[in-house]
Amino acid sequence: MSAPTIRYADAGVDRGRAEQAKQRIARLARRTFTRGVLAEIGSFGALYALERGRWRQPVLVTSVDGVGTKLKVAAQAGAHEVVGADIVHHCVNDIAVQGAAPLFFLDYIASSRLEPGVLEQVFTGMTRACRALGVALIGGETAEMPGLYAAGDYDLVGFILGAVERRKILDGRRVRPGDRLLGLASTGLHTNGYSLARKLLFEVASLSLESRVADLEGTVGEELLQPHWCYYPLMKPLLDKEWLSAAAHITGGGLTENLPRVLPAGCGAEIRMGRWPVPPFFRLLERLGRLPPDEMLRTFNMGIGMVLVVSPRHLAKVEKHLRQRRAAFWEIGEVVRGLRAVRYRGSWA
């Protein structure tokens, strides 16, 4: 008696279902195509042409990042569109701080079993964000890997490529002692600190996504699924006019670790606590974990998602622009002489 035939599907990889999902993704991605896109979704490599006449000395700027364990919350809530948009916004913010305009985006999504409905939600959020920002989603990888991921889990990674004129690169060279630090409001945790937040909320406090807590406007789930804000549309006019000395995207590591990344040698940052209101959700996490200030400031953004470093001669113009756009911002400190590090003054209590 001959042994039974073992096919790929028997190992947990359903090529038919994967192909169905990829066709849905391709339809969504085509809606983001810009003039620079030269190849259809499905080519071995994506092709993109820089617009002639737009750049004189273009420098390409890239970044790659993930959404982290916010994915666990999205899966638990069945709300996958938000993380699709989050990964685009996170990556665009990362290159905006170097002055770059985003051009195209690539994704990587992997799971033990590809679920077309989940993928469609993720890519709906992703393509909606790309279209709003004028970014082309031109390719990526969708992988089904049974045994590597737990059932229901998936991983999501994004890659962005942008361009900036060489003379307009923000790399810290313009920063001087006396430059002001303007903090732009975040919309919550964004995509960082979720492993600690989930432990505190669900294990320590035994809360659920549907729980309501005093001082919070929404449920715990609604707070955790607040979108990662994209600051590029707000920053673009400031970048075009060269009114920024530098900018820092406040992600993992918080203000403590991200702000020094854009400072030159011999310059530090002095931040005055109490200059901005710490949102109630961060206060809740602080209480649940009895977390000291340094731990909070290294783990969470504490209500500041982006810091703009602005020379005093441009300060009034930048603040006027932000007010006209109805952006929530605060002057939270200044650049000082010293070690490339953040020093905190006062407290937020």
Protein Blocks (a to p, Z undefined) as FASTA:
>chain_A
ZZddddfklnopafklmmmmmmmmmmmmmmmpcfklcbdehiabdcddddehjambdcdd
dddddebjmlmmmmmnopaklmmmmmmmmmmmmmmmnopacfbdcdddddfbdcfklmmm
mmmmmmmmmmmnopacfbdcddddehjacghiacddddddddddfklpcehjmpcghiac
dddddebjkjghklmmmmmmmmmnopafkbccehiabdfklmmmpccddfklmmmmmmmn
opafbdcdddehijmlmmmmmpcehiacdddehkaccdfklmmmmmmnopafklmmmmmg
nopabdcdddfklmmmmmmmmmmnopacddfbdcdedddddddehjfZZ
